[in-house]
Every structure is written in structure tokens, then in C-alpha cells.
């Protein structure tokens, strides 16, 4: 027998007040196994019903119903080895003693469980303990619009004190608790609170009160089928005890659980399932998952209308998984943070059309490993900024799957981040900063995968567009002092587009690779500085490497590569850059050797840069050398060309033979 039970029994003796034989202080035992009226004296061991100073004890190892014909008060009530139904018939049964007034729990020595069922009336107590002893089993049922008031600012209900306790609220019954509810208080204990059906309500209403599901033991909450659990301004802790496992299942249209501060998995393992249209609202508060060292949390929000409103903030701080699926929704007024501790893995999965995660800001990445998967048309949406850093991995997969925000940061202090768009995934932001080195990466792969930036891309890490992936911004540049930014565009249909300008390698190293028929489209100006590096791969289906409507200013290096096995035919030209105008030249030019050893040459024309195969610049007569004959032919054609396309000495393509063409001949003189 626990100390609480012994203490309650002692109080039941020490606090006696002798009023009459009916109210004499005593433990008064129910003795009629067939049930009967509470007020009938012959049903009790003393021959009189218990009074306001007595403890009513039900302990005859039997199943029966006790009827009420009026309001009744006793000091306490103990249901030990019986299964008793109190049919209150709309009357009140008030426990007025001190200490623990209600105990329900079978004696484990006899292997018997205790059950107390309350019907159609009100039970009032201040402290109640269900399953008080190690190994004891106790069940309290409220049904048929019954009301149980665990009253006062110190009112407390412990379900599973040292044993296995259960409270079930159903059929429109109502439980009101003044201060706290604990499920699974002692080590090895287990507590269950089940609230089911429209009109069934649990309320905790004192400021600073709380619900603890799994203290040193384990606990389970079931809130289903339109039931309501209302505890505004109060705290919820699920899985407090180290090494314990606890859960909360919130299910069904109209089912509502409202609290303020919610912790899922403090030091133990905890599960929170919000299913089939249920709502959990942490009004003006926050929800923290896996808050303590050793804690783990598993949260699922699934089904049309299912909602977790985390209040100001939602945070996955340690080991755990959060799943939002099948049009479920997770919202936070301020922030969503997926930031697991050292040695832990935290994952957010959002999947299915109309499945949403919304907040003001979003951050993924911690000292552990963080993952976010957005799949099958789901969305993560921020009104302000989003970030992926500290080795975070974000994957956006499938048509209409999207992550939208104001400004995006990938990587940075203290480490990198990785974002991948696959098969129609979308990433939408205003400004993007990819920084922290080459391990900070954004990959856009697959037809219809698209990254849209309405303003700037500051490229300090790596951006790769492959297999038809695209990205668009107004301005792209490598910030000064940032290190080496890298852009790779590979595969037919892959395109990077800027609508104003692209600056490469002006103050710090940067590189662009256009491979396998990818395209870089610059609507405005393209400026390549001395530290910029451009690589273009030639293929049998090559059209253009950089297509530009504005001015191109060239410097730095150019490397031309050939697709595997490709031998460009002699006489072929490739427009590696087409622009409104071209100024400057690449300082370093790296050209490959073709399989047939045909020479490659770079030609800088007024509006483009070309690679010429088997053509030597300045070789007017086509004999493979540049010499006096070519010089004389050039002089013969000096001046405007009558036919621009047929003017052999017009090497710069300006429809005239002049000083620039003469300089090309002199620069390539071989005989």
C-alpha cells in the first residue's frame, strides 16, 4: 500500500468530528453485493450511511450499482476491489475531507482491478488518485452527461500513481480539474485519459496549472470523435521521464485540444498524432519537440482539416520526426525551427497536395543532422525569411511541391546546407544568399523544376542546374570577400536566366560551366572579371552557350571542352556567346585537341564569340597558313563589304574590312 493511501486512511481517522451516529468518523464499508440505495443504512457496515466525516469504502470484490435519492457528502471515497456504478440521478456527491479524497485501485495482492462509473450527476473532490499502489489497477468512467469536478486551485488528478490507472470521459460527460492532471506519476506506472464523443469535455482552469502525460512513468491521452480538452494558458508535457514512452492521439472532426506551452518528448520518448480533422491549438504559446537531452518526439498531422497551431513558435530540438500529410497543416505565428542537438537526427516531412507548413520565419539546421522533405504537391511557406544551414538537407520533390519565403540563406556559419529540387519541385524567394563555400549547394534537376528569385542571387557556394532544371533572378553576382562561387548548367532544357545582369569573378574567384546543351541567358549585361572562369562544352546538338541581349565584357579565362566522342567537323563554327555587343577578350584560352586534330580557334566578333574548327583566323585564302597572300587579299577587300556574308577578310564580322581585321592577320602570321 502506498504512502499516499496510508496517509489518506490516517487522515480519515484523525479529522473526525462526532456529530451523530450517521456522521460518526469511521471507515464505512459497503456490504451489499447486489447494490442498492446509498442512503439505506443496511447497505453499510455500520448500519448507517457514511456522513461528512466518514470515508465510504467499496471493497467487497463485486459488481453492482449504487443509486442516489438526493445530495450526499462524505469525507472521502475509496474504491478498492469493486466495480461500482454510482447512478447519481442528477444529484451531487461531494467529498469534503482533507488530503486525498478519492482513491480508485484494486489490491494487487488479489489481482483484482477497481472500477468506478459515474452516471447522470456530479462528483466533487479536490484530490483524486487512480491506481495508487504498485501493481494496482484502477478505472474511472464518466458517462451519460456526468460531471466530475476536481475542484479548487489545488485540485489535482493523478491517473496511474504507482500502478495502472485509467479515466474515460464519454457520452457528453465533463471533467473539470482546478490545477493539474498527471498520467503515470511513479516509476513503472501508467496512466490513460480517454475523452470521446461530442459534448465530452475536460477543462483545467487555474493559472499556472499543467497536464503531464508521462512523469516518471508513462501515459497516454486519447481525445477523439469531437471531444474537447480546454486548458487555456496552461502547460502540457508529454514524455517527461527519462526512458519512458508516452503519447497523445487527437482524432476526429470537431476534436479540439487547446493549451499554451506544449512539450513533446522532454527527456523520454513521446508521440503526438493529430488525425482526421482534429485541431491542437497552442494559443499565443509554443510547441517544442524533443526538448531535453535524451528526449525524442514523433509528431504526425494527417487528414483533411487536421491542424497543429503551435502559437508563436514550433521547434524540433532533438531526435524526432514531424510528418504533415494528406492536407494536414502546421502553423506558427513566428517561427518554425528544425534544429536537432549534437548526435541527434531531426526530420520534417510535408507531403500531399494542400499539406502546409506556414510561419513567419523558418530555419532548418542544428548541431545534429536535420532533414526536410517536401513531396507530392505539399508546401512550406514563410512570410519572412528561410534558411538551411549547419549540414541541413532539404529536398523538394514533385510537381507543385514548393518552399516559398522572402529571403533564402543556404549555408554559412558554422557550416553548409544542401537544397535539391527534383521533378517539378519549386523554390521561390526574393533574394538568395548561397554562402559558406562549395559545400553550400542548391541543385535543380528535372523538367519543370524551377527556382525563382524575384531579385538577387549572391553566389558564394554552388548552384547546379541539370536535366532540364531552371533558375531565374534579376541579378547574379559573387560578393566581394566571399571566396569561390560556382554555377553549373548541364543538360538540354537546363537554363539559368538573369533579367538585369550577371557579374562573374570581379573581386573574387567564380566559375560558370555550361555543359551538355545547357544555356545561360542574360537579358542584361554579362561581365566577367579577371578572376572569372567560363567553361563551355561543345556537343553535336550545340546551339549557344551564353545568350545575351545586353553588352558582354570579357576577361579571365575560357575553357572549351568536347562531349565524349564528339569530333566537330572542319569548317564548323560554334557561337559560345551571343550578345548585343562584345568588349574585351578572355585572357586565358584553353582549347581541346579534337579526335581528328583539326585546329580550334576563337574568333571575337562584334556581337559574338565563336569557336572555329579547322579555320585559322587571318587565313583568307584557306591554305592553312597566314602570310603575304592573305595580307594582299585583305588589302584588296579594304572598306565596306558589298555582301556581308561573302566578305572573306571580314574576320570581326562588322561588314567591313579594316584595321581590326588587319591586326587579326598580323596576330596569326605563320609564313
Buried (B, 14 or more C-beta within 10 A) or exposed (E): BBEBBEEBBEBBEEBBEEEEEBBBBBBBBBBBEEBBBBBBEEBBBBEBBBBBBBBBBBBBBBEBBBBBEEEBBBBBBBBBBBBBBBBBEEBBBBBBBBBBBBBBBBBBEEEBBBBBBBBBBBBBBBBBBBBBBBBBBBBBBBBBBBBBBBBBEEBBBBBBBBBBBBBBBBBBBBBBBBBBBBBBBBEBBBBBBBBBBBEBBBBBBBEEBBBBBBBBBBBBBBBBBBBBBBBBBBBBBBBBBBEBBBBBBBBBBBBBBBBBBBBBBBBBBBBBBBBBBBBBBBEEBBBBBBBBBBBBBBBBBBBEBBBBBBBBBBBBBBBBBBBBBBBBBBBBBBBBBBBBBEEBBBBBBBBBBEBBBBBBBBBBBBBBBBBBBBBBBBBBBBEEBBBBBBBBBBBBBBBBBBBBBBBBBBBBEEBBBBBBBBBBBBBBBBBBBBBBBBEBBBBBBBBBBBBBBEEBBBBBBBBBBBBBBBBBBBBBBBBEEBBBBBBBBBBBBBBBBBBBBBBBBBBBBBBBBBBBBBBBBBBBBBBBBEBBBBBBBBBEEBEBBBBBBBBBBBBBBBBBBBBEEBEBEEEBBBBBBBBBEBEEEBEEEEBBEBEEEBBBBBBBBBBBBBBBBBBBBBBBEEEEBBBEBBBEBBEEBEEEBEEEEEBBBBBBBBBBBBEBBBEBBEEBEEE
